[in-house]
Amino acid sequence: MDNIKFDEKGLIPAIIQDSTSGQVLMLAYMNEESYKKTIETKQTWFYSRSRKELWNKGATSGNTQTVKELSYDCDGDTLLIKVDQKGPACHTGEKSCFFNRVTEEKNMSLGEILGALDDILKDRKANPVEGSYTTYLYTEGVDKILKKVGEESAEVIIAAKNPDRSELVYEASDLIYHLLVLLNERGVELDEITTQLTGRMK
């Protein structure tokens, strides 16, 4: 707490980032009380500059943010909070508040793509779309999904034996997609995979 520098109004900006995809979700402000409540509850609490009161993200909408990591910058005057975001972060219904682009869209990182694809797969499961291949897989059930994962795994092996790298890239992408479908079918979150992989970085 001694290293955190609140401004003359007793506030500090907090950048909220998706812990899985790395996508920046929103910017809000904290005072000392909301900062402490965030640490104590592992849920984000902010200070509303317009309403002059504390607010707990998702308390009304259900779009909660579970804190995974909290850090501050080199000057101690900005917070970075990595969260497990439930639902959209923005009140407009967008995943992130930063959806208005001024410059051309850059290529997304692998983490951002996996996070975005995971969101789409979750939505297809909750809201089936006629003619959607993803909906078809969920409708057929886990045995069909497992069969596809097995088939795609074999195709990756075959592609890896061939000199054409583009074939391997294509088949690996197919495998990753079907694996994500399987994880969603069995209720496994990407955060759980992230935790496992982080433990292997030793």
C-alpha positions in Angstrom: 0.0 0.0 0.0 2.9 2.4 0.7 4.0 2.2 -2.9 0.5 3.1 -4.3 0.2 6.8 -5.2 -3.3 8.1 -5.2 -3.8 11.5 -6.9 -4.9 14.7 -5.3 -8.5 13.5 -5.4 -7.6 10.2 -3.7 -7.9 8.2 -6.9 -5.8 5.9 -9.0 -6.6 4.6 -12.6 -7.0 0.9 -12.9 -6.6 -0.9 -16.2 -8.6 -4.1 -16.3 -7.2 -6.9 -18.6 -8.6 -10.3 -19.4 -6.2 -12.8 -17.7 -6.6 -15.4 -20.5 -6.5 -13.5 -23.7 -4.6 -10.4 -22.6 -7.3 -8.1 -24.0 -7.7 -4.8 -22.3 -11.3 -4.6 -21.1 -11.8 -1.3 -19.4 -10.4 1.6 -17.4 -11.9 2.7 -14.1 -10.8 4.5 -10.9 -10.2 3.3 -7.4 -9.9 5.0 -4.1 -8.2 3.5 -1.1 -11.4 1.8 0.1 -12.3 0.2 -3.2 -8.6 -0.8 -3.6 -8.7 -2.6 -0.2 -12.1 -4.2 -1.0 -10.8 -5.5 -4.3 -7.9 -7.2 -2.6 -10.1 -8.6 0.2 -12.9 -9.9 -2.0 -11.0 -10.8 -5.1 -13.7 -9.0 -7.0 -13.2 -5.6 -8.6 -14.5 -2.5 -6.8 -14.3 1.0 -8.2 -15.1 4.5 -7.2 -17.6 6.3 -9.4 -16.4 9.9 -10.0 -19.9 10.9 -11.2 -22.0 9.3 -8.4 -19.3 9.8 -5.7 -19.7 6.2 -4.4 -18.2 2.8 -4.6 -19.4 0.2 -7.0 -18.8 -3.5 -7.4 -18.4 -4.6 -11.1 -21.1 -7.0 -12.0 -23.2 -6.6 -8.8 -26.2 -5.5 -11.0 -25.4 -7.0 -14.4 -23.9 -10.3 -13.3 -20.8 -9.5 -15.4 -18.4 -10.0 -12.6 -14.6 -9.8 -12.6 -12.6 -12.2 -10.5 -9.1 -10.9 -9.7 -6.3 -13.1 -10.8 -3.4 -10.7 -10.5 -2.9 -7.1 -9.4 0.2 -5.0 -10.0 1.2 -1.4 -10.2 3.5 0.5 -12.7 7.0 1.8 -12.1 5.7 5.1 -10.8 3.1 3.5 -8.6 0.3 5.7 -10.0 -1.5 3.2 -12.2 -2.9 -0.3 -11.5 -3.0 -3.3 -13.8 -5.6 -5.9 -12.8 -5.9 -9.2 -14.6 -9.3 -10.7 -14.2 -11.5 -13.6 -15.1 -14.3 -11.7 -16.9 -17.8 -13.2 -16.8 -19.8 -11.9 -19.7 -19.1 -8.5 -21.4 -17.1 -5.9 -19.6 -18.7 -2.9 -21.3 -22.2 -1.6 -20.5 -22.9 -1.6 -24.2 -22.7 -5.4 -24.3 -19.2 -5.4 -26.0 -16.5 -7.6 -24.6 -14.2 -4.6 -24.1 -14.9 -0.9 -23.7 -12.2 -0.3 -26.3 -14.1 -1.3 -29.4 -14.0 2.1 -31.2 -11.0 1.9 -33.5 -9.1 5.0 -34.8 -6.4 3.1 -36.7 -6.6 -0.1 -38.8 -7.2 -3.2 -36.8 -3.9 -5.0 -36.0 -3.5 -8.7 -36.1 -4.7 -10.3 -32.9 -2.3 -12.3 -30.7 -2.9 -16.0 -30.3 -4.2 -15.4 -26.8 -6.7 -12.8 -28.0 -7.9 -15.1 -30.8 -8.3 -18.1 -28.4 -10.2 -15.9 -26.0 -12.5 -14.5 -28.7 -13.1 -18.0 -30.2 -13.8 -19.3 -26.7 -16.5 -16.6 -26.3 -18.1 -17.5 -29.6 -18.1 -21.2 -28.7 -19.7 -20.5 -25.4 -22.4 -18.3 -27.1 -23.1 -21.1 -29.7 -23.6 -23.6 -26.9 -26.0 -21.2 -25.0 -27.7 -19.9 -28.1 -27.7 -22.5 -30.9 -27.6 -21.2 -34.4 -29.2 -23.2 -37.2 -26.7 -24.2 -39.8 -23.7 -23.6 -37.5 -21.1 -26.4 -37.5 -20.3 -25.6 -33.9 -24.0 -26.0 -33.0 -24.1 -29.3 -34.8 -21.2 -30.6 -32.7 -22.8 -29.6 -29.5 -26.1 -31.1 -30.6 -24.4 -34.4 -31.4 -22.7 -34.5 -28.0 -19.4 -35.4 -26.5 -18.9 -38.7 -28.4 -19.0 -36.9 -31.8 -16.7 -34.1 -30.5 -14.2 -36.8 -29.2 -14.3 -38.5 -32.6 -13.5 -35.2 -34.3 -10.6 -34.5 -31.9 -9.2 -38.0 -32.7 -9.5 -37.5 -36.4 -7.9 -34.1 -36.3 -5.1 -35.4 -34.1 -4.3 -38.1 -36.7 -4.4 -35.5 -39.5 -1.9 -33.3 -37.7 0.4 -36.3 -37.4 0.1 -37.0 -41.2 0.5 -33.4 -42.1 3.7 -33.1 -40.0 5.2 -35.9 -42.0 4.7 -34.0 -45.3 7.0 -31.2 -46.5 4.1 -28.7 -47.0 4.0 -26.5 -43.8 0.7 -24.9 -44.8 -1.0 -28.3 -44.4 0.3 -28.6 -40.9 -0.8 -25.1 -40.0 -4.3 -25.9 -41.4 -4.7 -29.2 -39.6 -3.3 -27.8 -36.3 -5.8 -25.0 -36.4 -8.6 -27.6 -36.9 -7.4 -29.6 -33.9 -7.2 -26.5 -31.7 -10.8 -25.5 -32.7 -12.2 -28.9 -32.0 -10.2 -29.1 -28.7 -11.8 -25.8 -27.6 -15.2 -27.2 -28.5 -14.4 -30.2 -26.3 -13.2 -28.1 -23.4 -16.4 -26.0 -23.5 -18.6 -29.2 -23.7 -16.9 -30.5 -20.5 -17.0 -27.1 -18.8 -13.2 -26.5 -18.7 -12.2 -22.9 -18.7 -9.2 -21.5 -20.5 -7.9 -20.1 -17.2 -7.5 -23.7 -16.0 -5.4 -24.5 -19.0 -3.4 -21.3 -18.4 -2.7 -22.3 -14.8 -1.5 -25.8 -15.9 0.8 -24.4 -18.6 2.2 -21.7 -16.3 3.2 -24.5 -13.9 5.3 -26.1 -16.6 7.3 -23.0 -17.3 10.1 -24.1 -15.0 
